[in-house]
Amino acid sequence: MGPPRNPLPQSAENSDRDLIAALNRGDYSAFKPLYFRHRDWVYRLACRFTGNHDAALDAVQETFGYLLTQFPGFRLTARLTTFLYPVVRNTALAAKRRDKRLKFGATPDIQDDAVALTLPPGALGDALAALPQTHVEVLLMRIVDGMSTDEVATALALAEGTVKSRLHHALETLRGDERLKSLLPP
Protein backbone atom coordinates (compact mmCIF):
# COMPACT_ATOMS: atom_id res chain seq x y z
CA MET A 1 0.00 0.00 0.00
CA GLY A 2 1.53 3.29 -1.12
CA PRO A 3 1.24 6.73 0.43
CA PRO A 4 -2.29 8.14 0.66
CA ARG A 5 -3.49 10.25 -2.21
CA ASN A 6 -4.47 13.84 -1.46
CA PRO A 7 -3.50 13.86 2.23
CA LEU A 8 -5.20 16.34 4.53
CA PRO A 9 -3.39 19.58 5.33
CA GLN A 10 -2.09 19.21 8.89
CA SER A 11 -3.48 22.55 10.10
CA ALA A 12 -6.96 22.33 8.57
CA GLU A 13 -10.04 22.03 10.75
CA ASN A 14 -11.95 19.49 8.75
CA SER A 15 -15.57 18.44 9.01
CA ASP A 16 -16.48 14.83 9.75
CA ARG A 17 -17.40 14.45 6.09
CA ASP A 18 -13.96 15.74 5.01
CA LEU A 19 -12.21 13.37 7.39
CA ILE A 20 -14.31 10.41 6.27
CA ALA A 21 -13.62 11.24 2.63
CA ALA A 22 -9.90 11.31 3.44
CA LEU A 23 -10.14 7.95 5.21
CA ASN A 24 -11.98 6.50 2.23
CA ARG A 25 -9.08 7.71 0.04
CA GLY A 26 -6.64 5.85 2.29
CA ASP A 27 -5.43 8.78 4.41
CA TYR A 28 -5.57 7.10 7.82
CA SER A 29 -4.09 10.19 9.48
CA ALA A 30 -7.64 11.57 9.26
CA PHE A 31 -8.77 9.05 11.87
CA LYS A 32 -6.95 10.80 14.73
CA PRO A 33 -8.89 14.10 14.53
CA LEU A 34 -12.14 12.17 14.06
CA TYR A 35 -11.34 10.11 17.16
CA PHE A 36 -10.42 13.13 19.31
CA ARG A 37 -13.52 15.01 18.16
CA HIS A 38 -15.91 12.25 19.26
CA ARG A 39 -14.18 10.20 21.98
CA ASP A 40 -15.53 12.19 24.95
CA TRP A 41 -19.11 11.89 23.67
CA VAL A 42 -18.61 8.16 23.06
CA TYR A 43 -17.17 7.75 26.57
CA ARG A 44 -20.05 9.66 28.24
CA LEU A 45 -22.58 7.62 26.31
CA ALA A 46 -20.82 4.37 27.17
CA CYS A 47 -20.82 5.39 30.85
CA ARG A 48 -24.55 6.05 30.59
CA PHE A 49 -25.05 2.42 29.59
CA THR A 50 -22.40 0.71 31.70
CA GLY A 51 -22.16 2.85 34.83
CA ASN A 52 -18.53 1.72 34.96
CA HIS A 53 -15.38 3.56 33.90
CA ASP A 54 -13.44 0.51 32.74
CA ALA A 55 -16.34 -0.99 30.80
CA ALA A 56 -16.94 2.41 29.19
CA LEU A 57 -13.28 2.62 28.13
CA ASP A 58 -13.58 -0.86 26.59
CA ALA A 59 -16.67 0.31 24.70
CA VAL A 60 -14.82 3.40 23.42
CA GLN A 61 -11.98 1.25 22.11
CA GLU A 62 -14.36 -1.23 20.48
CA THR A 63 -16.49 1.53 18.96
CA PHE A 64 -13.58 3.23 17.26
CA GLY A 65 -12.11 -0.12 16.27
CA TYR A 66 -15.40 -0.93 14.57
CA LEU A 67 -15.50 2.47 12.88
CA LEU A 68 -12.02 1.94 11.50
CA THR A 69 -13.09 -1.35 9.91
CA GLN A 70 -15.68 0.54 7.85
CA PHE A 71 -12.98 2.12 5.65
CA PRO A 72 -12.62 2.36 2.76
CA GLY A 73 -16.18 2.53 1.53
CA PHE A 74 -17.95 4.14 4.49
CA ARG A 75 -20.81 6.44 3.51
CA LEU A 76 -21.96 9.00 6.04
CA THR A 77 -25.69 9.55 5.50
CA ALA A 78 -26.29 11.49 8.76
CA ARG A 79 -24.17 12.99 11.50
CA LEU A 80 -21.43 10.66 12.69
CA THR A 81 -22.97 10.54 16.17
CA THR A 82 -26.14 9.12 14.60
CA PHE A 83 -24.06 6.29 13.12
CA LEU A 84 -22.03 5.81 16.30
CA TYR A 85 -24.93 5.76 18.79
CA PRO A 86 -26.08 2.16 18.17
CA VAL A 87 -22.46 1.00 17.97
CA VAL A 88 -21.66 2.58 21.35
CA ARG A 89 -24.92 1.28 22.82
CA ASN A 90 -24.29 -2.29 21.71
CA THR A 91 -20.60 -2.37 22.66
CA ALA A 92 -21.31 -0.75 26.04
CA LEU A 93 -24.06 -3.24 26.85
CA ALA A 94 -21.81 -6.11 25.75
CA ALA A 95 -19.02 -4.74 27.99
CA LYS A 96 -21.49 -4.49 30.86
CA ARG A 97 -22.60 -8.10 30.34
CA ARG A 98 -18.93 -9.25 30.21
CA ASP A 99 -18.26 -7.36 33.43
CA LYS A 100 -21.23 -9.04 35.12
CA ARG A 101 -20.09 -12.46 33.92
CA LEU A 102 -16.59 -11.87 35.27
CA LYS A 103 -17.88 -10.62 38.64
CA PHE A 104 -20.68 -13.10 39.19
CA GLY A 105 -19.69 -16.06 37.04
CA ALA A 106 -23.15 -16.30 35.52
CA THR A 107 -24.60 -15.22 32.24
CA PRO A 108 -26.87 -12.26 32.93
CA ASP A 109 -30.26 -12.15 31.29
CA ILE A 110 -29.76 -10.05 28.17
CA GLN A 111 -33.33 -8.74 28.35
CA ASP A 112 -32.75 -7.33 31.84
CA ASP A 113 -30.21 -4.77 30.70
CA ALA A 114 -31.17 -4.24 27.06
CA VAL A 115 -31.53 -0.50 27.68
CA ALA A 116 -30.42 -0.26 31.32
CA LEU A 117 -29.19 3.31 31.62
CA THR A 118 -27.24 4.72 34.52
CA LEU A 119 -29.29 7.62 35.84
CA PRO A 120 -28.22 10.63 37.90
CA PRO A 121 -28.78 10.46 41.66
CA GLY A 122 -31.50 12.44 43.37
CA ALA A 123 -34.95 13.62 42.36
CA LEU A 124 -34.23 13.74 38.63
CA GLY A 125 -32.80 10.22 38.60
CA ASP A 126 -35.76 8.97 40.62
CA ALA A 127 -38.23 10.62 38.23
CA LEU A 128 -36.40 9.21 35.20
CA ALA A 129 -36.31 5.75 36.79
CA ALA A 130 -40.12 5.81 36.94
CA LEU A 131 -40.26 6.12 33.14
CA PRO A 132 -39.96 3.19 30.75
CA GLN A 133 -36.29 2.80 29.74
CA THR A 134 -37.20 3.28 26.08
CA HIS A 135 -38.65 6.70 26.93
CA VAL A 136 -35.61 7.66 29.00
CA GLU A 137 -33.26 6.70 26.18
CA VAL A 138 -35.13 8.83 23.64
CA LEU A 139 -35.31 11.74 26.10
CA LEU A 140 -31.57 11.64 26.83
CA MET A 141 -30.68 11.34 23.15
CA ARG A 142 -32.81 14.36 22.31
CA ILE A 143 -31.96 16.60 25.27
CA VAL A 144 -28.50 15.54 26.48
CA ASP A 145 -27.01 14.43 23.16
CA GLY A 146 -28.78 17.15 21.15
CA MET A 147 -29.94 14.77 18.46
CA SER A 148 -32.94 15.67 16.31
CA THR A 149 -35.96 13.39 16.39
CA ASP A 150 -35.00 12.19 12.91
CA GLU A 151 -31.47 11.34 14.13
CA VAL A 152 -32.86 9.53 17.17
CA ALA A 153 -35.18 7.56 14.92
CA THR A 154 -32.32 6.65 12.60
CA ALA A 155 -29.98 5.67 15.45
CA LEU A 156 -32.60 3.46 17.11
CA ALA A 157 -34.13 2.16 13.87
CA LEU A 158 -37.57 3.46 14.87
CA ALA A 159 -40.24 5.41 13.07
CA GLU A 160 -39.93 9.13 13.76
CA GLY A 161 -43.53 9.13 15.05
CA THR A 162 -42.56 6.54 17.67
CA VAL A 163 -39.68 8.74 18.81
CA LYS A 164 -41.94 11.80 19.02
CA SER A 165 -44.55 9.83 20.96
CA ARG A 166 -41.99 8.50 23.47
CA LEU A 167 -40.48 11.95 23.88
CA HIS A 168 -43.91 13.55 24.39
CA HIS A 169 -44.98 10.98 26.99
CA ALA A 170 -41.66 11.24 28.84
CA LEU A 171 -41.85 15.03 29.02
CA GLU A 172 -45.50 15.01 30.07
CA THR A 173 -44.75 12.53 32.84
CA LEU A 174 -41.76 14.56 34.05
CA ARG A 175 -43.77 17.81 34.01
CA GLY A 176 -46.29 16.24 36.37
CA ASP A 177 -43.76 14.59 38.69
CA GLU A 178 -43.89 16.16 42.15
CA ARG A 179 -40.27 15.17 42.88
CA LEU A 180 -39.08 17.61 40.22
CA LYS A 181 -41.08 20.59 41.44
CA SER A 182 -38.46 21.18 44.16
CA LEU A 183 -35.77 21.53 41.45
CA LEU A 184 -37.61 24.34 39.69
CA PRO A 185 -37.43 27.96 40.81
CA PRO A 186 -40.57 29.28 42.60
VENCOR-V611717 format. One record per residue. N is the residue number from 1. RES is the residue in three letters. PHI is phi in radians with two decimals (NA if undefined). OMEGA is omega as a letter, one per 20 degrees, with the letter a starting at -180 (NA if undefined). Layout:
n:N res:RES phi:PHI omega:OMEGA
n:N res:RES phi:PHI omega:OMEGA
//
This chain:
n:1 res:MET phi:NA omega:a
n:2 res:GLY phi:-1.43 omega:r
n:3 res:PRO phi:-1.14 omega:a
n:4 res:PRO phi:-1.12 omega:r
n:5 res:ARG phi:-1.44 omega:r
n:6 res:ASN phi:0.85 omega:a
n:7 res:PRO phi:-1.10 omega:r
n:8 res:LEU phi:-1.25 omega:r
n:9 res:PRO phi:-1.11 omega:a
n:10 res:GLN phi:-1.10 omega:a
n:11 res:SER phi:-1.67 omega:a
n:12 res:ALA phi:-1.33 omega:r
n:13 res:GLU phi:-1.62 omega:a
n:14 res:ASN phi:-1.78 omega:r
n:15 res:SER phi:-1.28 omega:r
n:16 res:ASP phi:-1.00 omega:a
n:17 res:ARG phi:-1.09 omega:r
n:18 res:ASP phi:-1.10 omega:a
n:19 res:LEU phi:-1.15 omega:r
n:20 res:ILE phi:-1.16 omega:r
n:21 res:ALA phi:-1.08 omega:r
n:22 res:ALA phi:-1.12 omega:r
n:23 res:LEU phi:-1.09 omega:r
n:24 res:ASN phi:-1.13 omega:r
n:25 res:ARG phi:-1.45 omega:r
n:26 res:GLY phi:1.77 omega:r
n:27 res:ASP phi:-1.55 omega:a
n:28 res:TYR phi:-1.30 omega:r
n:29 res:SER phi:-1.21 omega:r
n:30 res:ALA phi:-1.28 omega:a
n:31 res:PHE phi:-1.22 omega:a
n:32 res:LYS phi:-1.02 omega:r
n:33 res:PRO phi:-1.14 omega:r
n:34 res:LEU phi:-1.12 omega:r
n:35 res:TYR phi:-1.06 omega:a
n:36 res:PHE phi:-1.14 omega:r
n:37 res:ARG phi:-1.19 omega:a
n:38 res:HIS phi:-1.99 omega:a
n:39 res:ARG phi:-1.11 omega:a
n:40 res:ASP phi:-1.15 omega:r
n:41 res:TRP phi:-1.10 omega:r
n:42 res:VAL phi:-1.07 omega:r
n:43 res:TYR phi:-1.10 omega:r
n:44 res:ARG phi:-1.05 omega:r
n:45 res:LEU phi:-1.14 omega:r
n:46 res:ALA phi:-1.07 omega:r
n:47 res:CYS phi:-1.11 omega:r
n:48 res:ARG phi:-1.05 omega:a
n:49 res:PHE phi:-1.54 omega:a
n:50 res:THR phi:-1.67 omega:a
n:51 res:GLY phi:1.20 omega:a
n:52 res:ASN phi:-2.49 omega:a
n:53 res:HIS phi:-1.02 omega:a
n:54 res:ASP phi:-1.14 omega:r
n:55 res:ALA phi:-1.13 omega:r
n:56 res:ALA phi:-1.15 omega:r
n:57 res:LEU phi:-1.11 omega:r
n:58 res:ASP phi:-1.05 omega:a
n:59 res:ALA phi:-1.13 omega:r
n:60 res:VAL phi:-1.08 omega:a
n:61 res:GLN phi:-1.07 omega:a
n:62 res:GLU phi:-1.16 omega:r
n:63 res:THR phi:-1.09 omega:a
n:64 res:PHE phi:-1.28 omega:r
n:65 res:GLY phi:-1.09 omega:r
n:66 res:TYR phi:-1.11 omega:r
n:67 res:LEU phi:-1.02 omega:a
n:68 res:LEU phi:-1.08 omega:r
n:69 res:THR phi:-1.24 omega:a
n:70 res:GLN phi:-1.42 omega:a
n:71 res:PHE phi:-1.84 omega:i
n:72 res:PRO phi:-1.32 omega:r
n:73 res:GLY phi:1.89 omega:a
n:74 res:PHE phi:-1.27 omega:r
n:75 res:ARG phi:-2.00 omega:r
n:76 res:LEU phi:-1.58 omega:a
n:77 res:THR phi:-1.81 omega:r
n:78 res:ALA phi:-2.62 omega:r
n:79 res:ARG phi:-1.13 omega:a
n:80 res:LEU phi:-1.07 omega:r
n:81 res:THR phi:-1.10 omega:r
n:82 res:THR phi:-1.15 omega:r
n:83 res:PHE phi:-1.19 omega:a
n:84 res:LEU phi:-1.28 omega:a
n:85 res:TYR phi:-0.90 omega:a
n:86 res:PRO phi:-1.14 omega:r
n:87 res:VAL phi:-1.17 omega:r
n:88 res:VAL phi:-1.09 omega:a
n:89 res:ARG phi:-0.98 omega:a
n:90 res:ASN phi:-1.18 omega:r
n:91 res:THR phi:-1.22 omega:r
n:92 res:ALA phi:-1.17 omega:r
n:93 res:LEU phi:-1.15 omega:r
n:94 res:ALA phi:-1.14 omega:r
n:95 res:ALA phi:-1.12 omega:r
n:96 res:LYS phi:-1.13 omega:r
n:97 res:ARG phi:-1.13 omega:r
n:98 res:ARG phi:-1.07 omega:a
n:99 res:ASP phi:-1.09 omega:r
n:100 res:LYS phi:-1.12 omega:r
n:101 res:ARG phi:-1.10 omega:a
n:102 res:LEU phi:-1.16 omega:a
n:103 res:LYS phi:-1.31 omega:a
n:104 res:PHE phi:-1.92 omega:r
n:105 res:GLY phi:1.22 omega:r
n:106 res:ALA phi:-2.15 omega:r
n:107 res:THR phi:-1.50 omega:a
n:108 res:PRO phi:-1.21 omega:r
n:109 res:ASP phi:-1.21 omega:a
n:110 res:ILE phi:-1.05 omega:a
n:111 res:GLN phi:-1.16 omega:a
n:112 res:ASP phi:-1.10 omega:a
n:113 res:ASP phi:-2.11 omega:a
n:114 res:ALA phi:-1.00 omega:r
n:115 res:VAL phi:-2.37 omega:a
n:116 res:ALA phi:-1.17 omega:a
n:117 res:LEU phi:-1.70 omega:r
n:118 res:THR phi:-1.47 omega:a
n:119 res:LEU phi:-1.84 omega:r
n:120 res:PRO phi:-1.18 omega:r
n:121 res:PRO phi:-1.28 omega:r
n:122 res:GLY phi:1.64 omega:a
n:123 res:ALA phi:-1.06 omega:a
n:124 res:LEU phi:-1.13 omega:r
n:125 res:GLY phi:-1.07 omega:r
n:126 res:ASP phi:-1.12 omega:r
n:127 res:ALA phi:-1.15 omega:r
n:128 res:LEU phi:-1.16 omega:a
n:129 res:ALA phi:-1.12 omega:r
n:130 res:ALA phi:-1.34 omega:r
n:131 res:LEU phi:-1.49 omega:r
n:132 res:PRO phi:-1.06 omega:a
n:133 res:GLN phi:-0.98 omega:r
n:134 res:THR phi:-1.14 omega:r
n:135 res:HIS phi:-1.29 omega:r
n:136 res:VAL phi:-1.09 omega:a
n:137 res:GLU phi:-1.04 omega:r
n:138 res:VAL phi:-1.10 omega:r
n:139 res:LEU phi:-1.06 omega:a
n:140 res:LEU phi:-1.15 omega:r
n:141 res:MET phi:-1.08 omega:a
n:142 res:ARG phi:-1.31 omega:a
n:143 res:ILE phi:-1.56 omega:a
n:144 res:VAL phi:-1.34 omega:a
n:145 res:ASP phi:-1.49 omega:r
n:146 res:GLY phi:1.19 omega:a
n:147 res:MET phi:-1.48 omega:r
n:148 res:SER phi:-1.26 omega:r
n:149 res:THR phi:-1.10 omega:r
n:150 res:ASP phi:-1.13 omega:r
n:151 res:GLU phi:-1.17 omega:r
n:152 res:VAL phi:-1.09 omega:r
n:153 res:ALA phi:-1.04 omega:r
n:154 res:THR phi:-1.11 omega:a
n:155 res:ALA phi:-1.10 omega:a
n:156 res:LEU phi:-1.73 omega:a
n:157 res:ALA phi:0.97 omega:r
n:158 res:LEU phi:-2.10 omega:r
n:159 res:ALA phi:-1.23 omega:a
n:160 res:GLU phi:-1.06 omega:r
n:161 res:GLY phi:-1.07 omega:r
n:162 res:THR phi:-1.14 omega:r
n:163 res:VAL phi:-1.09 omega:a
n:164 res:LYS phi:-1.09 omega:r
n:165 res:SER phi:-1.13 omega:r
n:166 res:ARG phi:-1.10 omega:r
n:167 res:LEU phi:-1.10 omega:r
n:168 res:HIS phi:-1.04 omega:a
n:169 res:HIS phi:-1.12 omega:r
n:170 res:ALA phi:-1.11 omega:a
n:171 res:LEU phi:-1.16 omega:r
n:172 res:GLU phi:-1.09 omega:r
n:173 res:THR phi:-1.13 omega:a
n:174 res:LEU phi:-1.16 omega:r
n:175 res:ARG phi:-1.06 omega:a
n:176 res:GLY phi:-1.61 omega:a
n:177 res:ASP phi:-1.40 omega:a
n:178 res:GLU phi:-1.09 omega:a
n:179 res:ARG phi:-1.08 omega:a
n:180 res:LEU phi:-1.52 omega:a
n:181 res:LYS phi:-1.07 omega:r
n:182 res:SER phi:-1.24 omega:a
n:183 res:LEU phi:-1.46 omega:a
n:184 res:LEU phi:-1.59 omega:r
n:185 res:PRO phi:-1.19 omega:a
n:186 res:PRO phi:-1.14 omega:NA
//
